[in-house]
Amino acid sequence: MQIESIYHQPYDQYAFSIDDKTYRLRIRTKKGDCTEIIFYFGDPFKFNESGWQIESSLSMYLAFSTELFDYWEVNVIPPNKRMKYQFLLKNEQDSLFYGEGGFSNNFNPNDHSNCFTLPFLHKNNLISPPSWIHDTIWYQIFPDRFASGNNKNNPINSTPWGPTLPTSSSYFGGDLEGVIQKIDYLKNLGISGIYLTPIFEANSNHKYNTINYFRIDPTFGDEKVLKTLIEKCHENNIRVMLDAVFNHTSASFPPFQDALQNGRESAFYEWFHFFKDEQNNAAYETFSFVKEMPKLNTENKEVQNFLLEVGSYWIKEFNIDGWRLDVANEIDHYFWKLFNKKMKELKKDLFIVGEIWHHAIPWLRGDEFDSVMNYPLMKSLFAYFGYQSISKIQFQYSINDLIAQYPLPVIKALFNVLGSHDTPRILTQCNQNEKRVILLYVFLFTFFGTPCIYYGDEIGLQGGNDPECRSCMLWDKSKYNLSIFDSIKKLISIRKKYSVLENDGEFNWVQAEQPDIVMYERKNNHFHFFIIINNSSEKQSVKVPINLGKKRITNVWNGEQFATESDSIGVDLLGTDFLILQVEDTNLFN
């Protein structure tokens, strides 16, 4: 047994609470190395004449595998909300106990210091993002490009609205009134949350260089218009999340100008990271290498108080539902803990999302962010469905690797994107193959998380990297890609109808014989679905290797129904096509 591959820790993704009574424990082993793992546990304070007392044992199950590792899991309800525990790992040759003190051939009841410990299950330690996000469909809006509702506030020299390819300095006149006028469009699509990229005063079209954190940029409207937008969204059961840029400001931000002009004499000098460069000239830290974006010193108490005031203001005065935090990984954890505490005191069910492009467990322990933008998922989906650059097994491993990074409550809250203002358009990345775009959305809307559509992707807008991915939304329906639009609308409707396809059910791979057929099931105590996706361009005959005797099968995509008495079902699937099969017990209909 390769013991150097075995790993467990009594926290984060290896030991987490799934409710206020139940722990889920996870252990990693070398792939294919173990045939059985037994979980032994007991109360830390229960002893008998032989020593510490093991109260119970449970068999762990092989939950999922990656290219190198197996991950085993078990759910445990300790009677007193606390426990010590060890693992017994077995294969044909070896049997080893594993605990905090390492490995041993035998269990020693007189030395329970070798056990892992979970001291107590506190409710306030539960990872508990707002419950409303689990059935929310998000829509990201880049305000200057979504819709123009008031030409009077258009920036000087704005480009007329239309398909003109944008530049980094283009303005087209989109605004908050335009968003208000399109609420019916969003509601009809099935959207229940909008994420607005920055709307505060700035001298750019993207507004990621804030000048005034307490003022709506005049080209977008004013505070009254924002209040109207939020009120109308809430009337239509649509949540509103704003974008906060706390890592850096604009060089025109008044405190920075004061510090730049007055140096150490400025009351704001310590708000920023000033230093002497190699030529002994005054310099300052920035976002990336952009001099226009000086980096804030969030370790400074005055900066902390200022930013906490900003975050609080838009909650108290405008009743926003969430904050998306730009460049979140470049700000210290101490500040984010302060931010979380303050914001949640003001609005307990506020949704806090960090922009982090990599695996992000340090920010997702319940006291900083509820979620992060799930770019690793996007990367995997494009590699398989979009570019076909990885095999099915590599794709499955990549999804399993994502699941292995986080506790299940975090997986269910991840902000899942296929595109954003920082990435090329989906249809462009799929080489104008609309069927592949639809396959991407099939997985997105039948997987864990809270999914988000980048404005215009639903109608087939195209464009490369920034700024091309920020073109104007087209409001002429004759120019929509209706195949993509209708499919997304239908997928949203199906996801909303069946909570098991959202976050209220298990996700399990089902292995198909064909190398290009991806099959997985979503199930809970009430519903059972198989999603089957043909990632090849050729027609495939697929066998669902599950005993389906006396079951009614419905393809919820087109309503086709059929029943079977056999041990499996065979279906024909066209190239780059899919099935969403609901399995129901026919005894329920007798």
Secondary structure, 3 states (H helix, E strand, C coil): CCHHHCECCCCHHHEEECCCCCEEEEEEEECCCCCEEEEEEECCCCEECCEECCCEEEECEEEEECCCEEEEEEEECCCCCCEEEEEEEECCCCEEEEECCEEECCCCCCCHHHCEEECCCCHHHCCCCCHHHHHCCEEEECHHHHCCCCHHHCCCCCCCCCCCCCCCCCCCCCCHHHHHHCHHHHHHHCCCEEEECCCEEECCCCCCCEEEEEEECCCCCCHHHHHHHHHHHHHCCCEEEEEECCCECCCCCHHHHHHHHHHHHCCCHHHECEEECCCCCEEECECCCCCCCEEECCCCHHHHHHHHHHHHHHHHHHCCCEEEECCHHHCCHHHHHHHHHHHHHHCCCCEEEECCCCCCHHHCCCCCCCEEECHHHHHHHHHHHHCCCCCHHHHHHHHHHHHHHCCHHHHCCCEEECCCCCCCCHHHHCCCCHHHHHHHHHHHCCCCCEEEEECCHHHCCCCCCCCHHHCCCCCCHHHCCHHHHHHHHHHHHHHHHCHHHCCCCEEEECCCCCCCEEEEEEECCCCEEEEEEECCCCCEEEEECCCCCCEEEEECCCCEEEEECCCCEEEEECCCCEEEEEEEEHHHHC
